[in-house]
Amino acid sequence: MGASANGHKAAHIIPSYLQSRAYRIILVNPKGGVILGERVYASLVEIDAPVDVVDVFRPPAEAETIAQLHPLISLLGDASTLAGQ
């Protein structure tokens, strides 16, 4: 969630890496559109396929709210800490 078209953001770099390793990526951003050649869904509820993992690229306060709304999402930590930024 929070996919970005900005190639300098983790929300673009990580999906790009996963895609390059042949993972199927499903991108979510309220703006929709296309990123990395993939359709971007406006929300999780629009996805009509099974989802195994959700990477949330949002500030910590927003990520907590998203996790509360979608119980299958678990938070591993602050994205900036995990990305080494």
N, C-alpha and C positions, 0 to 999 in steps of 0.2 A: 504494500500500500504506500502511496506517495511516490510512485515512479516519476522520474524526471528525465526530460530531454536534454538537460544540461550535462554534458560529458564530464564535468569536473566534480559532480556530486556523487556521493556513495549510492544514491537512489538510481543512478544510471550505470555506474561502474560495476556494481555487484550483479545486477541483472544481465549486463553485457557479458561479464565473465561466465555466469552460469549458462547463458545461451551458447557461448563459445565452447563449452564443455558438453554440449548436446542435451542440456536440461530443457524441458519445456517450461517456458516462463509465461505467466499470465499477469499482465501489468494492470495496476489500478491507480487511477488519478481522476479526481472529479472533473477535470477538463476533457477527459476522453482523448480521442485522436489516435495517433500511431507513434510508437517509440520503438526503436530497434527493429522496425519492420513488423511489429506486432500490434494488434488491436489493443487499445487501452480501455478498460472498463471503467465506468464512472464510480462504481461501488462494488463491494464483495457480493452483494445480493444479485448482481447482474450476471455473474459467472455461472454458466450452465454445465460445468465439468467438475469432477472431483478435484479438490485442492489438498495437497499433502503438507505444504509448508507455506506460511505467510511471513514475509519479511516486511516489517513496518518501518518506513523511513519518515518518521514524524518526530517532532520534539517530544521529550519524555512525557509531559503532561497530556499531550494529545494521544500518544501511544497507549497510555493507561486507560483513557476513555474508550479508545477503539477496542482494547482487550476486554473491557467490561461489556461492550455491546456485542462482541463476537467471542463467545466462551471458548472456542477452539484455539484461539490465539493465546500463546503464553509469552511473556516478556522475559528475555534473557539478560537484558541490561541496556544501559544507555548506548545508543548507536555510535556516538562519538568515541566512547571508550572502546567499544568492540572494533571500530575501524582504526583505532590508534591515532585519532585526531586530537 
